[in-house]
Amino acid sequence: MSVFAPDPADSDEADLDIAVAPIEVSGLVTRFGAHVVHQDLDLTVNRGEILGVVGGSGSGKSVLLNTIIGLRAPDGGVVRVFGQDIRFARRRVWTAIERRWGVLFQQGALWSNLTIRENVAAPLHEHTNLPEARICELADLKIGLVGLPPGAGALKPAELSGGMIKRAGLARALALDPELLFLDEPTAGLDPISAAAFDSLILELSRSLGLTIFMITHDLDTLYAITDRVAVIADRKVAAIGSVAELEASTHPWIQAYFHGPRGRAAQARHDAAARGA
């Protein structure tokens, strides 16, 4: 248990089932007016895995993430997080769920008028009653954990590079010692060297902290480097799920084009070369 976790009897955290899969989506339906984005979508995310989620533009990857974290209500089906149907979770149970996940949005979603330390400290202020000195100490710990330099906490987001903003957003997502981490295009906009370093950081944190990671990405290098499984959203549902090697053998047209096109072949070659070098 985290050093700042509440007593389960006070928070309804005892209602969350740690034995089940962290995320279970069954028969999800998502509509925008007459446009159907998801139809009977099923997805289970296993404890401790890094799951990559891919799909063409408009396939509903970010909509799926937003539905799982409660930003959008499903139009049909069931979404369970830690065993709880998110549509019917009591307020105190929902708060307990929120304490157990962290989210890194694509652009970092940092508050521009706050310092990095204040951004990272925000979840601690919201969900704990720790003294200010302890909150600052924990915020600095998370800032260091993601590889930011010691002075970064005093800076504003506008003073950081794109890669540093991603790391600051990750530090905030980790503020409450979550078990489940959502990443939305974590390497988008980064140069290849920075993207590879961020991939390595995610993999290291996943292993050292025992995280379950749900990650939307278009980065084929990321898929080859760190995912345990990849879910492909196509035809309004999860068209296939498995390891990258398993998906490479798929006959689905979109999957074939994605993994066996020029970029897919290049990513596979880089991964194979790195594996030989290791």
Secondary structure, DSSP 8 states (H G I E B T S, - for coil): --TT---HHHHTGGGS-TTS-SEEEEEEEEEETTEEEEEEEEEEE-TT-EEEEEE-TTS-HHHHHHHHTTSS--SEEEEEETTEETTT--HHHHHHHHHTEEEE-TT----TTS-HHHHHHHHHHHH----HHHHHHHHHHHHHHTT--GGGGGS-GGGS-HHHHHHHHHHHHTTT--SEEEEESTTTT--HHHHHHHHHHHHHHHHHHT-EEEEE---HHHHHHH-SEEEEEETTEEEEEE-HHHHHT---HHHHHHHHSHHHHHHHHHHHHHHHH-
